[in-house]
């Protein structure tokens, strides 16, 4: 018998390329991963938006604002949380400021992207008359999906990996790569933190979708669950990384800035979620629209006044074209009151005005009949007199 042995890689290899040329342009794999993540997020968000009967095209209108703001915010957060390359150690001016706009080299801080992205989303929501909290809930799983896909850009750039490891899924880094840690032997394997975060985020997407299907969160609650889940994983993944970062000491403990940021956001998101959960749910929470921008308000008003049915200027309410043309007004109810359907708690005054107008029209019609009857009697007597004379 012939036996076959299957070779199982003892490590995750580094990619052989990080981009390609398209004429004079260089298309970087990192940028492609970010773009693919954005497309996936928009796809998932649009599906969830339609499931909630959101207005057509609103997701794209909001994304036009949120995406550029998010990219700028993510870059700024990275620059100031890892400033040495841009400003020099201790901001001594020895850094290279020209590196700041070179996003394709890597470096987008998620919390800067989320914070400034929310500002852009708020602008888009206000312009569309939609609630930001509703959009946050709809978009949360999509944002986490974008992060899962975007993390593969770190693999192509061979960056942001973890400490050395002997695990069989250790990540290989080219010894000639500028990101390879100085003083370590070639062939050293490192924790693939990009893979850890990708898998964690994909699990989070599934969990958020499952919880939202079960509980139908509103008022931004699903968004804060996203923040809590992501920061819980980001805290321990960030502690594995060995790349340069700003170190912060709090409560006698020194850790990377992103570790403290994740830990504090985890606690804050749980508190906010708990406060929102304590509030009683109302029918207004299910609406996607701002209170003063309800859908169909103008359309409903115009549909109640179709062409040919508008009341003439100065007419009493309820006196339509028939009354304007000299026809008798619609009769009142047998008990002398206006039909109850015409009266509500908000238009009592209008109903009274309608009754008064109808009464006036009825009186006018009666007087006209009397005048007509009187004139007819006079003509009859005149004919009798002429007949006697003849």
C-alpha positions in Angstrom: 0.0 0.0 0.0 1.1 3.5 -0.7 0.8 6.0 2.1 0.4 9.7 1.6 1.6 12.3 4.1 -0.1 15.7 4.2 2.2 18.5 5.1 0.7 20.9 7.5 2.4 24.3 7.6 4.0 24.9 11.0 3.5 28.7 10.6 1.5 31.3 8.8 3.7 32.6 5.9 4.1 36.2 5.1 2.6 37.4 1.8 4.9 37.6 -1.2 3.5 41.0 -2.3 1.8 44.1 -0.9 0.4 45.6 -4.0 0.6 46.0 -7.8 1.2 48.7 -10.4 -1.6 50.1 -12.5 0.1 52.4 -14.9 1.7 55.2 -12.9 -0.4 54.2 -9.8 0.5 51.7 -7.1 -2.5 49.8 -5.8 -1.7 48.8 -2.2 -3.1 45.6 -0.7 -3.7 47.5 2.6 -6.0 50.0 0.8 -7.8 47.2 -1.0 -8.6 45.5 2.3 -9.9 48.7 3.8 -12.1 49.3 0.7 -13.4 45.7 0.7 -14.3 46.2 4.4 -16.2 49.4 3.6 -18.1 47.7 0.8 -19.0 44.7 3.0 -20.2 47.1 5.8 -22.3 49.1 3.4 -23.9 45.9 2.0 -24.8 44.5 5.4 -26.0 47.9 6.7 -28.2 48.4 3.6 -29.8 45.0 4.1 -30.5 45.7 7.7 -31.8 49.2 6.8 -34.3 47.8 4.3 -35.4 45.2 6.9 -36.4 48.2 9.1 -38.2 49.9 6.2 -35.8 52.7 6.1 -36.0 55.2 3.2 -34.4 54.1 0.0 -30.8 55.4 -0.5 -30.5 56.9 3.0 -27.5 54.6 3.9 -25.5 55.8 0.9 -26.4 59.4 1.7 -25.1 59.1 5.2 -22.1 57.0 4.2 -20.9 59.9 2.0 -20.3 61.9 5.2 -19.4 59.1 7.6 -16.6 57.3 5.5 -14.4 60.4 4.8 -14.8 61.6 8.4 -13.9 58.1 9.7 -10.8 57.7 7.6 -9.5 61.2 8.6 -10.3 60.4 12.3 -8.7 57.0 12.1 -5.5 58.5 10.7 -5.3 61.3 13.2 -5.8 58.9 16.1 -3.0 56.7 14.9 -0.7 59.7 14.4 -1.1 61.0 17.9 -1.2 57.6 19.6 2.1 56.6 17.8 3.8 60.0 17.3 7.4 59.1 17.1 7.6 58.4 13.4 5.8 61.7 12.6 7.1 64.1 15.3 10.1 62.3 16.7 10.7 60.9 20.2 9.2 63.2 22.7 8.0 65.5 19.9 11.5 66.7 19.4 10.9 67.5 15.7 13.0 64.7 14.2 10.1 62.9 12.7 8.8 63.0 9.1 5.5 64.9 8.8 5.2 63.9 5.1 4.3 60.4 6.4 1.0 61.6 7.9 -1.1 61.5 4.7 0.5 58.2 3.5 -2.3 56.0 4.7 -1.4 53.1 2.4 1.6 52.5 4.7 -0.8 51.5 7.4 -2.0 53.2 10.5 -5.7 53.8 11.1 -6.9 54.0 14.7 -10.3 52.5 15.1 -11.5 54.8 17.9 -10.6 57.9 15.9 -12.4 56.4 12.9 -15.5 55.6 15.0 -15.5 59.0 16.8 -15.2 61.2 13.8 -17.2 58.8 11.7 -20.1 59.3 14.1 -19.8 63.1 13.5 -20.1 62.5 9.8 -23.0 60.1 10.3 -24.7 62.7 12.5 -24.4 65.3 9.7 -25.9 62.8 7.2 -28.7 61.8 9.5 -29.6 65.4 10.2 -29.8 66.2 6.5 -32.0 63.2 5.9 -34.2 63.8 9.0 -33.2 60.5 10.6 -32.2 59.5 14.1 -28.5 59.0 14.6 -29.2 56.3 17.3 -31.3 54.3 14.8 -28.5 54.4 12.2 -25.9 53.4 14.8 -27.9 50.3 15.7 -28.3 49.3 12.1 -24.7 49.9 11.2 -23.0 48.4 14.2 -22.6 44.8 12.8 -21.4 46.2 9.5 -18.7 48.3 11.2 -17.4 45.2 13.0 -17.4 43.3 9.7 -15.4 46.0 8.1 -12.8 45.8 10.9 -12.5 42.0 10.5 -11.8 42.4 6.8 -9.6 45.5 7.1 -7.3 43.7 9.6 -5.9 41.6 6.7 -4.2 44.8 5.5 -1.8 44.4 8.5 -0.9 40.9 7.2 0.0 42.3 3.7 2.1 45.1 5.3 3.7 42.6 7.8 2.9 45.0 10.7 1.2 45.1 14.1 2.0 41.5 15.0 2.4 40.2 18.5 5.2 38.9 20.7 7.3 35.8 19.7 5.6 32.5 20.0 6.2 28.8 19.3 2.6 28.0 18.5 2.0 26.2 15.2 0.0 29.2 13.9 2.8 31.6 14.5 3.3 34.3 11.9 6.4 34.5 9.8 7.9 38.0 9.1 10.6 38.6 6.5 13.8 39.4 8.3 14.5 42.1 5.8 11.2 43.8 6.5 11.6 47.2 8.4 9.0 46.0 10.9 11.1 42.9 11.9 12.1 43.5 15.5 15.8 44.3 15.9 17.9 41.8 17.8 15.6 38.8 17.0 16.8 35.8 15.0 15.5 35.3 11.5 12.7 32.8 11.4 11.3 33.9 14.7 7.5 33.4 14.7 5.1 36.0 16.2 1.5 36.0 17.4 -0.8 36.8 14.4 -2.8 39.5 16.1 -4.4 40.4 12.8 -5.9 36.9 12.7 -7.0 36.9 16.3 -8.8 40.2 15.8 -10.4 39.1 12.5 -11.8 35.9 14.1 -13.0 37.8 17.2 -14.8 40.4 15.1 -16.5 37.8 12.9 -17.7 36.1 16.0 -19.0 39.5 17.2 -20.9 40.1 14.0 -22.7 36.8 14.4 -23.4 37.5 18.1 -24.8 41.0 17.4 -27.0 39.8 14.6 -28.3 37.0 16.8 -29.0 39.3 19.8 -30.6 42.0 17.7 -32.9 39.4 16.1 -34.0 38.2 19.6 -34.3 41.5 21.4 -34.6 44.2 18.6 -32.5 46.7 20.4 -33.2 50.4 19.9 -31.9 53.8 21.1 -28.3 52.9 20.2 -28.2 49.9 22.5 -26.8 47.5 19.8 -24.0 50.0 19.0 -22.9 50.1 22.7 -23.0 46.3 22.7 -20.6 46.4 19.7 -18.3 48.7 21.6 -18.3 46.5 24.7 -17.6 43.3 22.7 -14.9 44.8 20.5 -13.0 46.5 23.4 -13.2 43.3 25.4 -11.2 41.5 22.7 -9.1 44.4 21.8 -7.8 44.7 25.3 -6.1 41.3 25.4 -5.1 41.4 21.8 -3.4 44.8 22.2 -1.4 43.5 25.2 0.2 40.9 22.8 1.5 43.5 20.4 5.1 44.7 20.4 5.1 47.6 17.9 5.9 51.1 19.0 3.1 52.8 20.9 2.5 55.6 23.4 2.8 54.2 26.9 0.5 55.6 29.6 0.7 55.0 33.4 -2.6 54.9 35.3 -3.2 53.7 38.9 0.4 52.7 39.1 0.2 50.5 36.0 2.0 51.3 32.7 0.4 50.0 29.5 -0.1 50.9 25.9 -2.5 53.8 25.2 -4.9 51.5 23.3 -5.0 49.1 26.2 -6.3 51.9 28.5 -8.6 53.2 25.8 -10.2 49.8 25.3 -10.5 49.1 29.0 -12.1 52.5 29.7 -14.5 52.2 26.7 -15.5 48.7 27.7 -16.6 50.0 31.1 -18.3 53.1 29.7 -20.2 51.1 27.1 -21.6 48.7 29.7 -22.7 51.6 31.8 -24.4 53.4 28.9 -26.1 50.2 27.8 -27.4 49.6 31.3 -28.8 53.1 31.5 -30.5 52.8 28.2 -31.9 49.4 29.1 -33.5 50.9 32.3 -35.6 53.4 30.2 -39.0 52.1 29.4 -39.5 51.4 25.7 -42.0 53.6 23.8 -43.4 53.3 20.3 -41.3 56.3 19.3 -38.2 54.2 19.8 -39.1 52.1 16.8 -39.1 55.1 14.5 -36.1 55.9 12.3 -37.1 59.5 12.0 -36.5 62.6 14.0 -39.5 63.9 15.8 -39.9 67.0 13.6 -39.2 65.2 10.3 -41.8 62.5 10.3 -42.2 60.8 6.9 -45.2 61.7 4.7 -46.3 64.7 6.7 -46.4 67.0 3.7 -47.8 64.3 1.4 -50.5 63.5 3.9 -51.5 67.2 4.1 -51.6 67.6 0.3 -53.6 64.4 -0.2 -56.3 65.7 2.0 -56.8 68.6 -0.4 -57.0 67.1 -3.8 -57.4 69.4 -6.9 -61.1 70.6 -7.2 -61.8 70.0 -3.5 -60.1 73.0 -1.9 -62.3 75.3 0.1 -62.7 78.8 -1.4 -61.0 81.6 0.5 -63.2 82.9 3.2 -65.6 79.9 3.2 -66.5 78.2 6.4 -64.8 74.8 6.9 -67.0 72.1 5.4 -68.5 74.4 2.7 -67.2 72.8 -0.4 -67.8 73.6 -4.1 -71.5 72.9 -3.9 -71.9 75.6 -1.3 -69.8 78.0 -3.3 -72.0 77.4 -6.3 -75.2 78.3 -4.5 -76.2 74.7 -3.6 -77.5 73.9 -0.2 -74.9 72.9 2.4 -74.8 69.3 3.6 -77.6 68.8 6.2 -76.8 68.5 9.8 -77.5 65.4 11.9 -81.0 64.8 13.2 -80.0 66.0 16.6 -78.8 69.4 15.2 -75.1 68.6 15.8 -72.2 68.1 13.4 -71.2 64.6 12.5 -69.0 63.3 15.3 -66.3 62.2 12.8 -65.7 65.9 12.0 -64.8 66.6 15.6 -61.6 65.6 17.4 -59.8 66.8 20.5 -57.6 69.0 18.4 -60.2 70.7 16.1 -63.1 71.5 18.4 -63.0 75.2 17.4 -63.0 74.3 13.7 -66.1 72.0 14.3 -68.0 74.8 16.0 -67.1 77.1 13.1 -68.3 74.5 10.7 -71.7 74.2 12.5 -72.1 77.9 12.5 -71.3 78.2 8.8 -73.8 75.5 8.0 -76.5 77.1 10.1 -75.9 80.5 8.3 -76.2 78.8 5.0 -79.4 77.0 6.0 -80.9 80.4 7.2 -79.9 82.0 3.9 -81.5 79.3 1.9 -84.8 79.5 4.0 -85.0 83.3 3.6 -84.5 82.9 -0.2 -87.4 80.4 -0.3 -89.6 82.8 1.6 -88.8 85.6 -0.7 -89.4 83.4 -3.7 -92.8 82.3 -2.3 -93.9 85.9 -1.5 -93.1 87.1 -5.0 -95.1 84.3 -6.6 -98.2 85.2 -4.6 -98.1 88.8 -5.7 -97.9 87.8 -9.4 -100.9 85.5 -9.0 -103.1 88.3 -7.5 -102.1 90.6 -10.4 -103.2 88.0 -13.0 -106.7 87.8 -11.2 -107.1 91.6 -11.3 -106.4 91.7 -15.1 -108.9 88.9 -15.7 -111.7 90.8 -13.9 -111.0 94.0 -15.9 -111.3 92.1 -19.1 
